[in-house]
Amino acid sequence: MSQKIIHIEEEGPRDGFQVEDKIIPTELKIKWIHDCVEAGLKRIQVCSFVHPKFVPQMADAEAVCEGIIQKEGVIYSGLVLNVKGVERAIKGGLKHIAVSMSASNTHSRKNANKSISESLIEFSEMVKLAKEANLVVRGGIQCAFGCRYEGHISEEFVKELAQKHLDLGIDELSLADSTGMGNPLQIKRMMIPIVEKAKNTPVILHLHDTEGKGIANMIAGIESGVNHFDTAFGGLGGCPFIKGATGNIATEDVVHILHQMGFETGINLVKSVVIAKEIEDFLGRKLPGKMKEII
């Protein structure tokens, strides 16, 4: 296979940490973010601007942003789910935000306390506010490949949502297999036309490994023309509002297989493993990632 660059966004500091009961000190979060940069990661989602009552682990979002020594050439982003979140991200000094909504009405109500139609209205307001502040906006669709509450999600509806996002002028388009229900054939069937529709707008896949299909779905994504993927150190992650949700595909495992396949990531595998092991030691339990057991 000819060499090609695959872009990896580290989601561990946000998606990875958000479901952990053990509160991680702000200083440790900042350290591991810096370590990710040292390992060669050029994109890191450092926090989410959500209500601490619902996601206590993200209560220090502003402090994390303030403490990071931002390195030129690295994208530090934050997830926002409402207009207030955008305002907080702007004050926090981030230049890149992920604006996300769900393709599942039930999940949308549990995750953002809004219906899909209500979320679309606020999504538009969030993008407008972010653009006025000269932020780079990644538009995201959660539960794009299935929902634990509703089951099948209409592929045509997801494509329609993707088009609405693109029409709003987002800079990047992300589709999330939030529940890990997607399969490689479904990924190809959906992503080939969406990548074509997006044209020059980068398309990102956010894949959870709940059913053990994350890596296979990533490869199907690559074969569909996607070259941006989200991962999390150690395979951490999950959504507090999705029944049975487990972690993302592990950063170190993804880096390993991509390098084996002849792709370039710019990420040092050994350094990424060290981060996963440190976090595993802090949490006091085994994480799903495989390579930290080998290297």
Secondary structure, DSSP 8 states (H G I E B T S, - for coil): ----B-EEEE-IIIIITTT-SS---HHHHHHHHHHHHHTT--EEEEEEE--TTT-GGGTTHHHHHHH----TT-EEEEEESSHHHHHHHHHTT-SEEEEEEES-HHHHHHHHSS-HHHHHHHHHHHHHHHHHTT-EEEEEEETTT-BTTTB---HHHHHHHHHHHHHTT-SEEEEEETTS---HHHHHHHHHHHHHHHTTS-EEEEEB-TTS-HHHHHHHHHHTT--EEEEBGGG----TTSTT---B-BHHHHHHHHHHTT-B----HHHHHHHHHHHHHHHTS--S-SGGGT-
